[in-house]
Amino acid sequence: MVRTLVLLLLALCSVDMAVHAQDLNSDKPKERSRALEDLGKQGPTALPQVSPSLKDVDVEVRKTATKVIAEVGTQDAIPLLIQASQDNHPDVQILAVDGLVNMYLPGYFQTGVSAMWSNFTRSVKSRFVEVNDDIIDSYVQVRPEVIDAIAKLINGGMNADSKANAARAVGILRGRAAIPQLMDGLKQRDGSVIYECLNALQKIRDPETAQKISYLLNDPERKIQIAAIETTGLLRNQDAAGSLEAIFTRNRNKDVRRAALGALAMIASPSSRSIFIENLEEKDEAFRGSAAEGIGRLGNQGDVSMMREKFDAEAKRAPRLSMAFALVKLGNNAIDPFSPLTLLVNETNKSAYRKVATAFLTELARDADIRTPLFRFMESGTSDEKIALSQVMARSGEADSIPYLERLSQDRDAEVGKQALRSLQVVRARVR
């Protein structure tokens, strides 16, 4: 009986595959596309039948084939997606690149530029005005041929959307090998390509690129100028402090000035101290926050009492968190209920400021004297606090964080355990 059922199933599969093969040879593109979609439901076993359609004369069929291959998502799909990235149509290139990113960042194919499948041409351009903070974990190793294939599109894509999407992708994949192509991409005429190249350089974080983008600090396109300023700050280019001070002093646009002060706060040059002091009194809370962060990073112990006074008097949440960061940076690592460090940890319970607090804690946790009290919170904090601090340790933790992450990986809250286990992998890869 069982043997009969097996034979029947095999026969049905053979018939089904024969039908699909016939549809794939149809002279109607829609029927070929429909056959590919049906084949995709079979999973990885369908790849040999789907792959020839990457050379179909009809672009819609090639797009469908690329989409099916990307959704299969196995290692066998990588060479096929690399092949599709070399297509002469930008839509296929975008689908292929998003599929390659999805191999290392599962779920990206459903959220990336190509996700707006039903109205593709309208949606793509709008996606490049959105800030994208996707990035793979540092322990994830991307195959060199994947970075190479995507990097070629930064300057060789069939249109600006394809080029911008490729730049975004190498940033997400931390593609350091693509830095030469990103630097060339900064010379493109299209603003979206330049913008995505700058964002990618922010994620890759190679300090040697900082001086090479200084010519964009005064770019006439405001979006690019702001991105260049932010990138300069994140890369901590000390040589750019003077230029940023001039931009902050002379530029009349509030967004540009806000970005310049934020970058100066990241660089924390002693020459900027007077600017920070002055802007602690600014009405704009973003200015007050950046000024406080700059003072904290300068590390002048003579500023402690002033910052404590500002912290106690500050009514707005965002600048108060910046002032809390500054006080911890200046040495206040107490964990009593009303301490600055406790405030930062507690804010990870609130979705509105979770990312901000986590970013501050990530920088602070690079100091072993601050990591130690944070371990206390990892043992007794809420689930949200444990998750956030696990993420912090993934980025800044050293060998001393491993025992705490090991314990959290066994936490009764499954989400806490899942994040702790991921963080544990990252830390072990970094300190081994």
C-alpha positions in Angstrom: 0.0 0.0 0.0 2.8 2.4 1.0 4.8 1.6 -2.1 1.7 2.3 -4.2 1.2 5.7 -2.6 4.9 6.6 -3.2 4.7 5.6 -6.8 1.5 7.6 -7.2 3.1 10.7 -5.7 6.1 10.4 -7.9 3.9 10.1 -10.9 1.9 13.1 -9.9 5.2 15.1 -9.4 6.4 14.0 -12.9 3.1 15.1 -14.4 3.3 18.4 -12.6 6.9 19.0 -13.7 6.0 18.2 -17.2 3.2 20.7 -17.1 5.5 23.4 -15.8 8.1 22.6 -18.4 5.5 23.0 -21.1 4.3 26.3 -19.6 7.9 27.5 -19.4 8.1 27.0 -23.1 4.9 29.0 -23.8 5.1 31.9 -26.2 3.2 34.0 -23.6 5.4 35.7 -21.0 2.6 35.7 -18.4 2.2 31.9 -18.7 6.0 31.5 -18.3 5.9 33.8 -15.2 3.0 31.9 -13.7 4.8 28.6 -14.2 7.9 30.0 -12.4 5.8 31.1 -9.5 4.3 27.6 -9.2 7.7 26.0 -9.4 8.9 28.2 -6.6 6.5 26.5 -4.3 8.6 23.4 -4.6 11.5 25.1 -2.9 15.2 24.4 -3.6 14.4 21.4 -5.9 13.0 23.9 -8.4 16.2 25.9 -8.9 17.5 23.8 -11.9 14.2 24.4 -13.7 14.0 28.1 -12.8 17.6 29.1 -13.6 17.3 29.0 -17.4 14.6 31.7 -17.2 17.2 34.2 -16.0 18.1 34.5 -19.7 14.5 34.8 -20.9 13.9 37.5 -23.6 11.1 39.0 -21.5 12.2 41.2 -18.5 9.1 40.4 -16.5 9.9 36.7 -16.8 13.5 37.4 -15.7 12.2 39.4 -12.7 9.9 36.6 -11.7 12.7 34.1 -12.0 15.0 36.2 -9.8 12.3 36.7 -7.3 11.6 33.0 -7.1 15.3 32.2 -6.6 15.7 34.9 -3.9 12.7 33.5 -2.0 14.2 30.0 -2.1 17.1 31.5 -0.2 19.5 28.5 0.0 23.2 28.7 -0.6 22.6 27.2 -4.1 20.7 30.4 -4.9 23.8 32.7 -4.4 25.5 31.9 -7.8 22.2 32.4 -9.6 21.5 35.7 -7.9 25.0 36.9 -8.8 24.2 35.9 -12.4 21.0 37.9 -12.2 22.8 40.9 -10.8 24.6 41.1 -14.2 21.3 41.5 -16.1 20.9 44.5 -18.4 17.7 45.7 -16.7 17.8 47.7 -13.4 14.7 46.0 -11.9 16.4 42.6 -12.2 19.6 44.0 -10.7 17.7 45.4 -7.7 15.9 42.1 -7.1 19.1 40.2 -7.3 20.9 42.5 -4.9 18.1 42.4 -2.4 18.1 38.6 -2.7 21.8 38.5 -1.9 21.4 40.7 1.1 18.5 38.5 2.3 20.9 35.5 2.4 22.8 37.2 5.3 19.9 39.3 6.7 16.8 37.1 6.6 13.6 39.1 6.0 15.3 41.8 4.0 13.7 40.7 0.7 10.4 41.5 2.2 11.4 45.0 3.4 14.1 46.2 1.0 13.7 48.3 -2.1 12.4 45.5 -4.2 9.7 44.7 -1.7 7.3 47.1 -3.3 6.7 44.6 -6.1 3.1 45.5 -7.0 4.0 49.1 -8.0 7.7 48.8 -8.7 8.5 51.9 -10.7 6.7 54.3 -8.4 8.1 53.0 -5.2 11.8 52.6 -5.8 12.8 56.2 -5.8 10.9 57.0 -2.6 12.7 54.3 -0.7 16.0 56.2 -1.1 14.8 59.1 1.0 14.3 56.8 4.0 17.0 56.3 6.5 18.1 52.7 6.5 19.8 51.3 9.6 19.9 47.6 8.6 23.2 46.0 9.2 24.4 42.4 9.6 25.9 41.2 12.8 29.7 41.6 12.9 30.3 37.8 13.1 28.5 37.1 9.9 30.9 36.4 7.1 29.8 37.4 3.6 31.3 35.5 0.6 33.8 37.8 -1.2 32.1 37.1 -4.6 28.8 38.5 -3.2 30.4 41.8 -2.2 32.3 41.9 -5.5 29.1 41.4 -7.6 27.2 44.1 -5.7 30.1 46.5 -5.7 30.3 46.4 -9.5 26.8 47.9 -9.6 27.6 51.0 -7.5 29.0 52.6 -10.6 28.0 50.0 -13.3 24.3 49.6 -12.5 21.8 50.2 -15.3 20.3 53.3 -13.7 20.6 55.4 -10.6 18.2 53.3 -8.6 20.2 50.2 -9.2 23.4 52.0 -8.2 21.9 53.4 -5.1 20.5 50.1 -4.1 23.9 48.4 -4.5 25.6 51.1 -2.3 22.9 50.5 0.4 23.5 46.8 0.2 27.3 46.9 0.7 26.7 49.0 3.7 24.3 46.5 5.2 26.7 43.7 4.5 29.7 45.7 6.0 31.4 45.3 2.6 34.8 46.8 3.4 36.2 45.5 0.1 33.7 47.8 -1.7 35.2 51.0 -0.3 36.9 51.9 -3.6 33.6 51.6 -5.5 31.8 53.6 -2.8 34.4 56.4 -3.1 33.9 56.4 -6.9 30.2 56.4 -6.3 30.5 59.7 -4.4 31.4 61.3 -7.8 28.2 60.2 -9.4 25.8 62.9 -10.5 22.7 61.4 -8.9 22.1 62.5 -5.3 20.5 59.3 -4.2 23.7 57.3 -5.2 26.0 59.8 -3.3 23.7 59.7 -0.3 23.6 55.9 -0.1 27.4 55.7 -0.6 27.8 58.0 2.4 25.5 55.9 4.5 27.4 52.8 3.6 30.6 54.4 4.6 29.0 55.2 8.0 28.2 51.5 8.5 31.6 50.2 7.4 33.3 52.7 9.7 36.8 52.8 8.1 38.5 55.9 9.6 40.8 56.2 6.5 37.8 57.3 4.4 37.0 60.3 6.6 39.4 62.8 5.0 38.4 61.7 1.5 34.8 63.0 1.9 35.7 66.4 3.3 34.9 68.1 -0.1 31.2 67.1 0.4 30.9 69.1 3.7 29.8 72.1 1.7 27.8 70.3 -1.0 25.0 72.5 -2.4 22.5 69.7 -2.1 21.5 69.9 1.6 20.7 66.2 2.0 24.2 65.2 0.8 25.8 68.0 2.9 24.1 66.7 6.1 25.0 63.1 5.3 28.6 64.1 4.7 28.7 66.0 8.0 27.2 63.1 9.9 29.6 60.7 8.3 32.5 62.9 9.2 31.4 62.9 12.8 30.8 59.2 13.0 34.3 58.6 11.6 35.7 61.0 14.2 37.8 63.0 11.7 39.7 65.4 14.0 41.1 67.3 11.1 37.5 68.4 10.1 36.7 70.1 13.4 37.7 73.5 12.1 35.5 73.1 8.9 32.6 71.9 11.0 32.9 74.8 13.4 32.8 77.2 10.5 29.7 75.5 9.1 28.0 75.7 12.4 28.9 79.3 12.9 28.1 80.6 9.4 25.4 78.4 8.0 21.8 79.7 8.5 20.0 76.4 7.9 19.0 74.9 11.2 19.2 71.3 10.0 22.8 71.8 8.8 23.8 73.5 12.0 22.2 70.7 14.0 24.2 68.1 12.0 27.4 70.1 12.4 27.1 70.4 16.1 26.3 66.7 16.4 29.4 65.9 14.4 31.5 68.2 16.6 30.2 66.4 19.6 31.3 63.1 18.2 34.8 64.4 17.3 35.1 66.3 20.7 38.0 68.6 19.8 39.1 70.8 22.6 38.7 73.8 20.2 35.0 73.2 20.2 34.5 73.5 24.0 33.3 77.1 23.9 30.7 76.2 21.3 29.5 73.3 23.5 29.3 75.6 26.6 27.3 78.3 24.7 24.8 75.8 23.3 23.9 74.3 26.7 21.6 77.3 26.9 20.1 77.0 23.5 16.3 76.8 23.1 16.6 74.0 20.6 16.8 70.8 22.6 18.8 69.0 20.0 21.5 71.7 20.3 21.5 71.3 24.1 21.8 67.5 23.7 24.7 67.6 21.3 26.5 70.2 23.4 26.2 68.0 26.5 27.5 65.0 24.6 30.5 67.0 23.4 31.4 68.1 26.9 31.1 64.5 28.1 33.5 63.3 25.5 36.0 66.0 26.2 36.3 64.5 29.7 37.2 67.7 31.6 36.5 66.9 35.3 36.0 70.6 35.9 32.7 70.4 34.0 31.1 67.8 36.3 29.3 70.2 38.6 28.0 72.3 35.7 26.7 69.2 33.9 25.1 68.0 37.1 23.3 71.3 37.5 22.1 71.2 33.9 21.0 67.6 34.2 18.9 68.3 37.3 17.3 71.3 35.7 16.6 69.8 32.3 12.9 69.2 31.7 13.0 67.6 28.2 13.7 63.9 27.9 16.1 63.9 24.9 18.6 66.5 26.1 18.4 65.0 29.6 19.5 61.6 28.3 22.4 63.4 26.6 23.3 65.0 29.9 23.1 61.7 31.6 25.5 60.3 29.1 27.9 63.2 29.7 27.8 62.7 33.4 28.6 58.9 33.1 31.3 59.7 30.6 32.7 62.1 33.2 32.9 59.3 35.8 29.5 59.0 37.5 28.8 55.3 37.1 26.7 54.9 40.3 23.6 52.7 40.0 21.3 54.2 42.6 17.7 54.8 41.6 18.2 58.4 40.4 21.7 58.1 38.9 22.4 59.1 35.3 23.4 55.5 34.4 20.2 54.1 35.9 18.2 56.6 33.8 19.9 55.5 30.6 19.2 51.8 31.4 15.6 52.5 32.3 15.0 54.3 29.1 15.5 51.1 27.2 12.0 50.1 28.4 10.5 52.8 26.4 10.2 52.5 22.6 10.5 56.2 22.0 14.0 56.5 23.4 15.2 52.9 23.3 17.6 53.4 20.3 19.0 56.6 21.8 19.7 55.1 25.2 21.1 51.9 23.7 23.5 54.0 21.5 24.7 55.9 24.5 25.2 52.7 26.6 27.1 51.1 23.7 29.6 53.9 23.7 29.9 53.9 27.5 30.3 50.2 27.7 33.6 50.4 26.0 35.0 51.4 29.4 35.4 48.4 31.7 34.6 50.6 34.7 31.1 51.2 33.2 30.6 47.7 32.0 30.8 46.4 35.6 27.7 48.2 36.9 25.9 47.3 33.7 26.4 43.6 34.5 24.3 44.2 37.6 21.4 45.4 35.4 21.8 42.3 33.2 21.2 40.1 36.2 18.2 42.0 37.7 16.7 44.2 35.0 13.5 43.9 33.0 13.3 41.8 29.8 13.7 45.0 27.7 16.7 46.0 29.7 18.3 42.6 29.4 17.7 42.6 25.6 19.1 46.1 25.2 22.2 45.4 27.3 22.8 42.2 25.4 22.9 44.2 22.2 25.2 46.7 23.9 27.6 43.9 24.9 27.5 42.5 21.4 29.0 45.8 20.2 31.2 46.8 23.1 31.6 43.8 25.4 34.8 42.0 26.0 35.6 38.7 27.6 34.2 39.9 30.9 30.7 40.0 29.5 30.7 36.4 28.4 29.6 34.8 31.7 26.7 37.2 31.9 25.6 36.6 28.3 25.8 32.9 28.9 23.4 33.1 31.9 21.1 35.4 29.9 21.0 32.9 27.1 19.2 30.6 29.5 16.7 33.2 30.6 13.1 32.2 31.0 12.1 34.9 28.5 12.7 33.4 25.1 13.4 36.7 23.5 16.0 37.6 26.1 17.6 34.2 25.6 17.6 34.6 21.8 19.3 38.0 21.8 21.8 37.0 24.5 22.8 33.9 22.4 23.3 36.1 19.3 25.4 38.6 21.3 27.4 35.7 22.8 28.4 34.6 19.3 29.5 38.1 18.4 31.6 38.6 21.6 33.2 35.2 21.3 34.1 35.9 17.6 35.7 39.2 18.6 37.7 38.1 21.6 38.9 34.7 20.6 
